[in-house]
C-alpha cells in the first residue's frame, strides 16, 4: 500500500494537480476527504452540503474526522488523499489532520500544493462550484501561515517527508510533474 496526502488551501489547485497526476500514473487513485466526509455527514444527519461541514461545531467536526479516518484506514492499493491542512471554522483554524487522524492514515509522503496569494484569491472568486467564505488578502495570508505550521507538525508526527509543489497560474504541468515524482 502507498498513501500520499496532498494538502493545501482552498483555491491552491491541489485537486487539479493531483487529479492530473493520477490520470498519468497507472495504479493510483484519488480519494477526496470532503466527499467521504459528506457521505458520512449525510448518513448521520449532520450536513446536506460539503461546505456546511466546516461550520459544524469543532467537536462534531472532530467526530466526523475520526469516522472518515476509520473508513480510510481500510483502503487498499495506491491512493492520494485530497484534503486541507486546516479548516477555517467559526471557532478558529482547526487542523485538517489531527494526530489521532493522521496516525490512522499511515502516510508515505505529504505534498503541499501552494500558489501565489493573488492566484488563490482569483481562483476562489471564479469557482462557482463551492460556497466559499470570502477571505481578504490578510486573512488568506494568515490561513497559509497556519497551514505551513501544521504541515511541519504533520511531518514531524508522522515521519512522512514533505514536498512543496508550487502551482502558479500557467505552471500546472510543472506542478503535476513534481507530484508524479512521488508516485512510484
Secondary structure, DSSP 8 states (H G I E B T S, - for coil): -EEEEEEE-TTS-HHHHHHHHHHTSTTEEEEEHHHHHHHHHHHTTS-SSGGGGGGS-HHHHHHHHHHHHHHHTT--SEEEEE--SEEEETTEEEETT-HHHHHHH--SEEEEEE--HHHHHHHHHH--SS------HHHHHHHHHHHHHHHHHHHHHH--EEEEEE--TT-HHHHHHHHHTT--
